[in-house]
Amino acid sequence: MKRFVAGLAVVAAWVLAMAPTPIAAAVRQVTEVYYYSDATYTVEVGYMIIYCNGTTYSEGQKTTYQQRYYMDWCAGGSARQP
């Protein structure tokens, strides 16, 4: 029984250590999304930048054909905008 309780305590400690903290949850990346006209991904028709604080800048047309690129790391919701 003591081994079971000790094992359970180790598992519980591991679960708590792996849980996201508020600081870890706030860490994000600047994301660039490029939109294409079709599944060939050859003709770009629009793009969007998602900044650290969640604001966006976009131009052109948004489609279901997209590629995302994760750029700069940021923390605390600070915006890295031009």
C-alpha positions as CSV (number, residue, x, y, z in Angstrom):
1,M,0.0,0.0,0.0
2,K,2.8,2.4,0.8
3,R,4.4,1.8,-2.6
4,F,1.0,2.6,-4.3
5,V,0.7,5.8,-2.4
6,A,4.3,6.8,-3.1
7,G,3.8,6.0,-6.8
8,L,0.6,8.0,-6.9
9,A,2.3,10.9,-5.3
10,V,5.0,10.8,-8.0
11,V,2.4,10.7,-10.7
12,A,0.5,13.6,-9.2
13,A,3.7,15.7,-8.8
14,W,4.5,15.0,-12.5
15,V,1.0,16.0,-13.6
16,L,1.2,19.3,-11.7
17,A,4.7,20.0,-13.1
18,M,3.5,19.4,-16.6
19,A,0.4,21.6,-16.3
20,P,0.6,24.9,-18.2
21,T,1.3,27.8,-15.9
22,P,-0.2,31.3,-16.6
23,I,3.1,32.5,-17.9
24,A,3.6,29.5,-20.2
25,A,0.0,29.9,-21.5
26,A,0.7,33.5,-22.4
27,V,3.7,32.6,-24.5
28,R,2.8,32.9,-28.2
29,Q,4.4,33.4,-31.6
30,V,3.9,36.0,-34.3
31,T,2.1,34.1,-37.0
32,E,2.1,34.7,-40.8
33,V,-0.7,33.1,-42.8
34,Y,-0.5,33.0,-46.6
35,Y,-3.7,32.2,-48.6
36,Y,-3.6,30.6,-52.0
37,S,-6.1,30.4,-54.9
38,D,-6.2,26.5,-55.0
39,A,-4.7,23.3,-53.8
40,T,-1.6,23.8,-55.9
41,Y,-0.4,26.6,-53.5
42,T,1.2,28.5,-56.4
43,V,-0.9,31.7,-56.6
44,E,-0.9,33.7,-53.4
45,V,-4.1,35.7,-53.1
46,G,-3.8,37.2,-49.6
47,Y,-2.0,37.1,-46.3
48,M,-2.5,37.8,-42.6
49,I,-0.2,38.6,-39.7
50,I,-1.3,37.7,-36.2
51,Y,0.6,39.7,-33.6
52,C,1.4,38.7,-30.0
53,N,-1.6,40.6,-28.6
54,G,-4.0,38.9,-30.9
55,T,-4.5,41.8,-33.3
56,T,-4.2,41.1,-37.0
57,Y,-3.2,42.8,-40.2
58,S,-4.4,41.3,-43.5
59,E,-4.6,42.1,-47.2
60,G,-6.2,40.3,-50.1
61,Q,-8.5,37.3,-50.1
62,K,-8.8,34.6,-47.4
63,T,-9.3,31.1,-48.6
64,T,-9.2,27.5,-47.2
65,Y,-5.8,27.0,-48.9
66,Q,-3.4,28.4,-46.4
67,Q,0.1,27.9,-45.1
68,R,1.1,29.1,-41.6
69,Y,4.5,30.2,-40.5
70,Y,5.4,30.8,-36.9
71,M,7.9,33.6,-36.5
72,D,9.1,35.4,-33.4
73,W,8.3,34.2,-29.9
74,C,6.6,36.7,-27.6
75,A,5.3,36.6,-24.0
76,G,2.9,38.6,-22.0
77,G,0.8,39.7,-25.0
78,S,3.2,42.4,-26.1
79,A,2.7,43.4,-29.7
80,R,5.6,43.5,-32.1
81,Q,3.9,45.6,-34.7
82,P,5.5,48.0,-37.3
